[in-house]
């Protein structure tokens, strides 16, 4: 029995080691890519350039990232995924507004914890016309998933169209706060900017 337990423990440790190595490689690729994007420009930097800079083949690069866009926008999408998971499992659910506010505040904290990473990515994005619009889209594409998560969390008792509209409003407030934060070199408190935008939206929609 002890041999089985020991074997299982070894397997878990091996898996953990492999995962840590994978994360280390991905971090190295991403940091190198961002440096090259800043030095050479996003469009002027090829996947071959990135692969050569980290001394790997392009085939190995593609084992970790599907494209340059994934390197650039991956953390944004990951934060949205984390936000949806928080909404599904941890957000207070007294009202839809309470749940969304808590979720966006959670996401704002995640952005602030990775301030430098997001700031560099934003600078690269806005300096590259061909991908600038994709940056905004990356902030929007989680709306449908978030609406579905909230509707499901409410046990399908709410009106789906109303939930969709509410999520769109809250995500718009989050987007405006985030862009203002990034445009000011992420020096301000993102949570405060978010709460200010939510207050503005709340005041506006009371008069509609």
VENFEN-V623189 format. One line per field, one symbol per residue. phi: phi as a letter, one per 40 degrees, with the letter a starting at -180 (. if undefined). psi: psi as a letter, one per 40 degrees, with the letter a starting at -180 (. if undefined). A space follows every 50 residues. Layout:
phi: ???
psi: ???
//
This chain:
phi: .cccccccccccccccccccccccccccccccccccdccbhcccccccdc cccbfaccccdccbbcacdcccbdccccccccccccccbbccbdadcccc cccccccccccccbdccccccccccccbdcbdcccccccccccccccccc ccccgfcccccccdcccccccccccccccccccbffcccccccccccccc ccccccbc
psi: dddddddddddddddddddddddddddddddddddddddeiddehidddd dddefiiddddeddididddddedddddddddddddddedhifdiddddd dddddddddddddfdddddddddddeegddedddddddddeedddddddd dddeffeihddddddddddddddddddddddddfffdihddddddddddd ddddede.
//
